[in-house]
Amino acid sequence: MGDGENTWIAIFICLAGCFSILGSIFNWGFFFESRKAELFLKLLGRKGARIFYVLLGMVLIFMGYNLINS
């Protein structure tokens, strides 16, 4: 992969992290009503799932940042 491809992948990963954090902070209904979020809602409850998605978003942003700077 060239540097340009890594940059686009890193930007996409960072945007996914931002989406995860924003969905959690603003408690978007469609975000938590999706079939994929169902497991986390059952295991952690709504508040726990929101915390999980903020942490997930932070990890994604960190990964994207490291990919850009590598």
Jmol script that loads the backbone (N, CA, C; Angstrom):
load data "model"
ATOM      1  N   MET A   1       0.827  -1.192   0.000  1.00  0.00           N
ATOM      2  CA  MET A   1       0.000   0.000   0.000  1.00  0.00           C
ATOM      3  C   MET A   1       0.866   1.249   0.000  1.00  0.00           C
ATOM      4  N   GLY A   2       0.437   2.217  -0.746  1.00  0.00           N
ATOM      5  CA  GLY A   2       1.157   3.470  -0.768  1.00  0.00           C
ATOM      6  C   GLY A   2       0.714   4.376   0.371  1.00  0.00           C
ATOM      7  N   ASP A   3       1.432   5.479   0.534  1.00  0.00           N
ATOM      8  CA  ASP A   3       1.103   6.412   1.602  1.00  0.00           C
ATOM      9  C   ASP A   3      -0.280   7.020   1.432  1.00  0.00           C
ATOM     10  N   GLY A   4      -0.666   7.274   0.200  1.00  0.00           N
ATOM     11  CA  GLY A   4      -1.984   7.844  -0.044  1.00  0.00           C
ATOM     12  C   GLY A   4      -3.103   6.922   0.385  1.00  0.00           C
ATOM     13  N   GLU A   5      -2.932   5.635   0.145  1.00  0.00           N
ATOM     14  CA  GLU A   5      -3.951   4.665   0.552  1.00  0.00           C
ATOM     15  C   GLU A   5      -4.032   4.572   2.070  1.00  0.00           C
ATOM     16  N   ASN A   6      -2.873   4.571   2.739  1.00  0.00           N
ATOM     17  CA  ASN A   6      -2.870   4.537   4.199  1.00  0.00           C
ATOM     18  C   ASN A   6      -3.567   5.751   4.786  1.00  0.00           C
ATOM     19  N   THR A   7      -3.362   6.895   4.172  1.00  0.00           N
ATOM     20  CA  THR A   7      -3.985   8.123   4.667  1.00  0.00           C
ATOM     21  C   THR A   7      -5.502   8.029   4.569  1.00  0.00           C
ATOM     22  N   TRP A   8      -6.007   7.540   3.443  1.00  0.00           N
ATOM     23  CA  TRP A   8      -7.461   7.439   3.291  1.00  0.00           C
ATOM     24  C   TRP A   8      -8.060   6.424   4.259  1.00  0.00           C
ATOM     25  N   ILE A   9      -7.361   5.330   4.462  1.00  0.00           N
ATOM     26  CA  ILE A   9      -7.833   4.325   5.424  1.00  0.00           C
ATOM     27  C   ILE A   9      -7.833   4.912   6.829  1.00  0.00           C
ATOM     28  N   ALA A  10      -6.783   5.639   7.176  1.00  0.00           N
ATOM     29  CA  ALA A  10      -6.685   6.251   8.496  1.00  0.00           C
ATOM     30  C   ALA A  10      -7.791   7.286   8.703  1.00  0.00           C
ATOM     31  N   ILE A  11      -8.071   8.074   7.680  1.00  0.00           N
ATOM     32  CA  ILE A  11      -9.153   9.062   7.782  1.00  0.00           C
ATOM     33  C   ILE A  11     -10.483   8.360   7.983  1.00  0.00           C
ATOM     34  N   PHE A  12     -10.722   7.282   7.252  1.00  0.00           N
ATOM     35  CA  PHE A  12     -11.959   6.528   7.404  1.00  0.00           C
ATOM     36  C   PHE A  12     -12.085   5.953   8.823  1.00  0.00           C
ATOM     37  N   ILE A  13     -10.990   5.423   9.357  1.00  0.00           N
ATOM     38  CA  ILE A  13     -11.005   4.871  10.714  1.00  0.00           C
ATOM     39  C   ILE A  13     -11.297   5.975  11.730  1.00  0.00           C
ATOM     40  N   CYS A  14     -10.675   7.137  11.562  1.00  0.00           N
ATOM     41  CA  CYS A  14     -10.932   8.264  12.470  1.00  0.00           C
ATOM     42  C   CYS A  14     -12.382   8.730  12.386  1.00  0.00           C
ATOM     43  N   LEU A  15     -12.934   8.781  11.186  1.00  0.00           N
ATOM     44  CA  LEU A  15     -14.334   9.183  11.029  1.00  0.00           C
ATOM     45  C   LEU A  15     -15.273   8.170  11.677  1.00  0.00           C
ATOM     46  N   ALA A  16     -14.953   6.882  11.558  1.00  0.00           N
ATOM     47  CA  ALA A  16     -15.767   5.856  12.215  1.00  0.00           C
ATOM     48  C   ALA A  16     -15.706   6.029  13.727  1.00  0.00           C
ATOM     49  N   GLY A  17     -14.536   6.365  14.248  1.00  0.00           N
ATOM     50  CA  GLY A  17     -14.401   6.623  15.678  1.00  0.00           C
ATOM     51  C   GLY A  17     -15.214   7.829  16.114  1.00  0.00           C
ATOM     52  N   CYS A  18     -15.185   8.885  15.320  1.00  0.00           N
ATOM     53  CA  CYS A  18     -15.987  10.080  15.632  1.00  0.00           C
ATOM     54  C   CYS A  18     -17.471   9.769  15.597  1.00  0.00           C
ATOM     55  N   PHE A  19     -17.894   8.970  14.623  1.00  0.00           N
ATOM     56  CA  PHE A  19     -19.300   8.574  14.523  1.00  0.00           C
ATOM     57  C   PHE A  19     -19.717   7.778  15.752  1.00  0.00           C
ATOM     58  N   SER A  20     -18.861   6.889  16.202  1.00  0.00           N
ATOM     59  CA  SER A  20     -19.157   6.081  17.378  1.00  0.00           C
ATOM     60  C   SER A  20     -19.297   6.963  18.624  1.00  0.00           C
ATOM     61  N   ILE A  21     -18.386   7.901  18.773  1.00  0.00           N
ATOM     62  CA  ILE A  21     -18.441   8.796  19.937  1.00  0.00           C
ATOM     63  C   ILE A  21     -19.670   9.692  19.878  1.00  0.00           C
ATOM     64  N   LEU A  22     -19.948  10.276  18.726  1.00  0.00           N
ATOM     65  CA  LEU A  22     -21.107  11.162  18.602  1.00  0.00           C
ATOM     66  C   LEU A  22     -22.417  10.402  18.809  1.00  0.00           C
ATOM     67  N   GLY A  23     -22.502   9.194  18.256  1.00  0.00           N
ATOM     68  CA  GLY A  23     -23.699   8.378  18.449  1.00  0.00           C
ATOM     69  C   GLY A  23     -23.955   8.084  19.903  1.00  0.00           C
ATOM     70  N   SER A  24     -22.887   7.881  20.643  1.00  0.00           N
ATOM     71  CA  SER A  24     -23.014   7.590  22.061  1.00  0.00           C
ATOM     72  C   SER A  24     -23.355   8.843  22.877  1.00  0.00           C
ATOM     73  N   ILE A  25     -22.657   9.929  22.605  1.00  0.00           N
ATOM     74  CA  ILE A  25     -22.892  11.165  23.361  1.00  0.00           C
ATOM     75  C   ILE A  25     -24.317  11.678  23.159  1.00  0.00           C
ATOM     76  N   PHE A  26     -24.773  11.686  21.905  1.00  0.00           N
ATOM     77  CA  PHE A  26     -26.104  12.210  21.616  1.00  0.00           C
ATOM     78  C   PHE A  26     -27.203  11.160  21.742  1.00  0.00           C
ATOM     79  N   ASN A  27     -26.803   9.921  22.108  1.00  0.00           N
ATOM     80  CA  ASN A  27     -27.762   8.852  22.383  1.00  0.00           C
ATOM     81  C   ASN A  27     -28.720   8.648  21.213  1.00  0.00           C
ATOM     82  N   TRP A  28     -28.158   8.598  20.002  1.00  0.00           N
ATOM     83  CA  TRP A  28     -28.960   8.450  18.798  1.00  0.00           C
ATOM     84  C   TRP A  28     -29.741   7.140  18.834  1.00  0.00           C
ATOM     85  N   GLY A  29     -31.036   7.227  18.617  1.00  0.00           N
ATOM     86  CA  GLY A  29     -31.893   6.057  18.633  1.00  0.00           C
ATOM     87  C   GLY A  29     -31.503   5.029  17.588  1.00  0.00           C
ATOM     88  N   PHE A  30     -31.302   5.484  16.351  1.00  0.00           N
ATOM     89  CA  PHE A  30     -30.969   4.535  15.280  1.00  0.00           C
ATOM     90  C   PHE A  30     -29.639   3.838  15.543  1.00  0.00           C
ATOM     91  N   PHE A  31     -28.767   4.488  16.260  1.00  0.00           N
ATOM     92  CA  PHE A  31     -27.452   3.934  16.558  1.00  0.00           C
ATOM     93  C   PHE A  31     -27.570   2.745  17.515  1.00  0.00           C
ATOM     94  N   PHE A  32     -28.434   2.887  18.519  1.00  0.00           N
ATOM     95  CA  PHE A  32     -28.570   1.839  19.529  1.00  0.00           C
ATOM     96  C   PHE A  32     -29.681   0.844  19.209  1.00  0.00           C
ATOM     97  N   GLU A  33     -30.506   1.146  18.243  1.00  0.00           N
ATOM     98  CA  GLU A  33     -31.569   0.222  17.863  1.00  0.00           C
ATOM     99  C   GLU A  33     -31.137  -0.730  16.749  1.00  0.00           C
ATOM    100  N   SER A  34     -29.905  -0.595  16.293  1.00  0.00           N
ATOM    101  CA  SER A  34     -29.428  -1.484  15.239  1.00  0.00           C
ATOM    102  C   SER A  34     -29.223  -2.893  15.800  1.00  0.00           C
ATOM    103  N   ARG A  35     -29.287  -3.851  14.930  1.00  0.00           N
ATOM    104  CA  ARG A  35     -29.149  -5.248  15.329  1.00  0.00           C
ATOM    105  C   ARG A  35     -27.767  -5.526  15.906  1.00  0.00           C
ATOM    106  N   LYS A  36     -26.756  -4.830  15.408  1.00  0.00           N
ATOM    107  CA  LYS A  36     -25.389  -5.062  15.867  1.00  0.00           C
ATOM    108  C   LYS A  36     -25.161  -4.527  17.279  1.00  0.00           C
ATOM    109  N   ALA A  37     -25.899  -3.510  17.693  1.00  0.00           N
ATOM    110  CA  ALA A  37     -25.743  -2.959  19.038  1.00  0.00           C
ATOM    111  C   ALA A  37     -26.551  -3.741  20.068  1.00  0.00           C
ATOM    112  N   GLU A  38     -27.413  -4.607  19.606  1.00  0.00           N
ATOM    113  CA  GLU A  38     -28.314  -5.347  20.493  1.00  0.00           C
ATOM    114  C   GLU A  38     -27.563  -6.141  21.561  1.00  0.00           C
ATOM    115  N   LEU A  39     -26.480  -6.797  21.181  1.00  0.00           N
ATOM    116  CA  LEU A  39     -25.703  -7.604  22.118  1.00  0.00           C
ATOM    117  C   LEU A  39     -25.149  -6.745  23.248  1.00  0.00           C
ATOM    118  N   PHE A  40     -24.576  -5.607  22.906  1.00  0.00           N
ATOM    119  CA  PHE A  40     -23.996  -4.739  23.925  1.00  0.00           C
ATOM    120  C   PHE A  40     -25.071  -4.154  24.829  1.00  0.00           C
ATOM    121  N   LEU A  41     -26.239  -3.870  24.281  1.00  0.00           N
ATOM    122  CA  LEU A  41     -27.330  -3.367  25.098  1.00  0.00           C
ATOM    123  C   LEU A  41     -27.792  -4.425  26.095  1.00  0.00           C
ATOM    124  N   LYS A  42     -27.854  -5.676  25.663  1.00  0.00           N
ATOM    125  CA  LYS A  42     -28.261  -6.753  26.564  1.00  0.00           C
ATOM    126  C   LYS A  42     -27.226  -6.991  27.651  1.00  0.00           C
ATOM    127  N   LEU A  43     -25.956  -6.964  27.275  1.00  0.00           N
ATOM    128  CA  LEU A  43     -24.889  -7.246  28.237  1.00  0.00           C
ATOM    129  C   LEU A  43     -24.611  -6.086  29.189  1.00  0.00           C
ATOM    130  N   LEU A  44     -24.621  -4.869  28.670  1.00  0.00           N
ATOM    131  CA  LEU A  44     -24.156  -3.719  29.438  1.00  0.00           C
ATOM    132  C   LEU A  44     -25.248  -2.734  29.828  1.00  0.00           C
ATOM    133  N   GLY A  45     -26.418  -2.853  29.239  1.00  0.00           N
ATOM    134  CA  GLY A  45     -27.452  -1.838  29.434  1.00  0.00           C
ATOM    135  C   GLY A  45     -27.154  -0.631  28.561  1.00  0.00           C
ATOM    136  N   ARG A  46     -28.068   0.301  28.521  1.00  0.00           N
ATOM    137  CA  ARG A  46     -27.907   1.466  27.637  1.00  0.00           C
ATOM    138  C   ARG A  46     -26.703   2.321  28.040  1.00  0.00           C
ATOM    139  N   LYS A  47     -26.586   2.599  29.334  1.00  0.00           N
ATOM    140  CA  LYS A  47     -25.485   3.446  29.799  1.00  0.00           C
ATOM    141  C   LYS A  47     -24.140   2.765  29.566  1.00  0.00           C
ATOM    142  N   GLY A  48     -24.054   1.484  29.855  1.00  0.00           N
ATOM    143  CA  GLY A  48     -22.809   0.751  29.633  1.00  0.00           C
ATOM    144  C   GLY A  48     -22.440   0.682  28.167  1.00  0.00           C
ATOM    145  N   ALA A  49     -23.443   0.504  27.303  1.00  0.00           N
ATOM    146  CA  ALA A  49     -23.187   0.461  25.867  1.00  0.00           C
ATOM    147  C   ALA A  49     -22.698   1.818  25.373  1.00  0.00           C
ATOM    148  N   ARG A  50     -23.249   2.882  25.938  1.00  0.00           N
ATOM    149  CA  ARG A  50     -22.791   4.220  25.544  1.00  0.00           C
ATOM    150  C   ARG A  50     -21.331   4.426  25.923  1.00  0.00           C
ATOM    151  N   ILE A  51     -20.955   3.977  27.108  1.00  0.00           N
ATOM    152  CA  ILE A  51     -19.560   4.081  27.545  1.00  0.00           C
ATOM    153  C   ILE A  51     -18.668   3.234  26.644  1.00  0.00           C
ATOM    154  N   PHE A  52     -19.119   2.017  26.332  1.00  0.00           N
ATOM    155  CA  PHE A  52     -18.352   1.135  25.461  1.00  0.00           C
ATOM    156  C   PHE A  52     -18.107   1.790  24.099  1.00  0.00           C
ATOM    157  N   TYR A  53     -19.125   2.409  23.530  1.00  0.00           N
ATOM    158  CA  TYR A  53     -18.971   3.004  22.205  1.00  0.00           C
ATOM    159  C   TYR A  53     -18.091   4.255  22.231  1.00  0.00           C
ATOM    160  N   VAL A  54     -18.081   4.983  23.340  1.00  0.00           N
ATOM    161  CA  VAL A  54     -17.140   6.103  23.452  1.00  0.00           C
ATOM    162  C   VAL A  54     -15.714   5.574  23.482  1.00  0.00           C
ATOM    163  N   LEU A  55     -15.492   4.528  24.286  1.00  0.00           N
ATOM    164  CA  LEU A  55     -14.153   3.938  24.355  1.00  0.00           C
ATOM    165  C   LEU A  55     -13.733   3.353  23.008  1.00  0.00           C
ATOM    166  N   LEU A  56     -14.660   2.684  22.334  1.00  0.00           N
ATOM    167  CA  LEU A  56     -14.372   2.143  21.006  1.00  0.00           C
ATOM    168  C   LEU A  56     -13.989   3.257  20.037  1.00  0.00           C
ATOM    169  N   GLY A  57     -14.721   4.348  20.068  1.00  0.00           N
ATOM    170  CA  GLY A  57     -14.414   5.487  19.206  1.00  0.00           C
ATOM    171  C   GLY A  57     -13.041   6.058  19.484  1.00  0.00           C
ATOM    172  N   MET A  58     -12.679   6.146  20.757  1.00  0.00           N
ATOM    173  CA  MET A  58     -11.359   6.657  21.123  1.00  0.00           C
ATOM    174  C   MET A  58     -10.254   5.728  20.607  1.00  0.00           C
ATOM    175  N   VAL A  59     -10.468   4.429  20.710  1.00  0.00           N
ATOM    176  CA  VAL A  59      -9.487   3.465  20.204  1.00  0.00           C
ATOM    177  C   VAL A  59      -9.354   3.598  18.686  1.00  0.00           C
ATOM    178  N   LEU A  60     -10.469   3.741  17.982  1.00  0.00           N
ATOM    179  CA  LEU A  60     -10.413   3.890  16.526  1.00  0.00           C
ATOM    180  C   LEU A  60      -9.674   5.158  16.119  1.00  0.00           C
ATOM    181  N   ILE A  61      -9.946   6.249  16.797  1.00  0.00           N
ATOM    182  CA  ILE A  61      -9.252   7.502  16.486  1.00  0.00           C
ATOM    183  C   ILE A  61      -7.754   7.363  16.747  1.00  0.00           C
ATOM    184  N   PHE A  62      -7.401   6.716  17.858  1.00  0.00           N
ATOM    185  CA  PHE A  62      -5.992   6.487  18.174  1.00  0.00           C
ATOM    186  C   PHE A  62      -5.322   5.621  17.097  1.00  0.00           C
ATOM    187  N   MET A  63      -6.023   4.579  16.647  1.00  0.00           N
ATOM    188  CA  MET A  63      -5.471   3.719  15.597  1.00  0.00           C
ATOM    189  C   MET A  63      -5.278   4.496  14.290  1.00  0.00           C
ATOM    190  N   GLY A  64      -6.261   5.297  13.921  1.00  0.00           N
ATOM    191  CA  GLY A  64      -6.144   6.104  12.714  1.00  0.00           C
ATOM    192  C   GLY A  64      -5.016   7.105  12.790  1.00  0.00           C
ATOM    193  N   TYR A  65      -4.887   7.726  13.948  1.00  0.00           N
ATOM    194  CA  TYR A  65      -3.809   8.688  14.163  1.00  0.00           C
ATOM    195  C   TYR A  65      -2.447   8.011  14.027  1.00  0.00           C
ATOM    196  N   ASN A  66      -2.303   6.841  14.635  1.00  0.00           N
ATOM    197  CA  ASN A  66      -1.026   6.113  14.536  1.00  0.00           C
ATOM    198  C   ASN A  66      -0.745   5.645  13.110  1.00  0.00           C
ATOM    199  N   LEU A  67      -1.780   5.314  12.374  1.00  0.00           N
ATOM    200  CA  LEU A  67      -1.599   4.883  10.992  1.00  0.00           C
ATOM    201  C   LEU A  67      -1.120   6.053  10.126  1.00  0.00           C
ATOM    202  N   ILE A  68      -1.637   7.243  10.387  1.00  0.00           N
ATOM    203  CA  ILE A  68      -1.206   8.418   9.629  1.00  0.00           C
ATOM    204  C   ILE A  68       0.251   8.742   9.938  1.00  0.00           C
ATOM    205  N   ASN A  69       0.633   8.617  11.196  1.00  0.00           N
ATOM    206  CA  ASN A  69       1.984   9.010  11.623  1.00  0.00           C
ATOM    207  C   ASN A  69       3.019   7.894  11.497  1.00  0.00           C
ATOM    208  N   SER A  70       2.646   6.784  10.909  1.00  0.00           N
ATOM    209  CA  SER A  70       3.641   5.704  10.781  1.00  0.00           C
ATOM    210  C   SER A  70       4.364   5.778   9.449  1.00  0.00           C
TER     211      SER A  70
END
end "model"
wireframe off; spacefill off
backbone 0.3
color backbone group
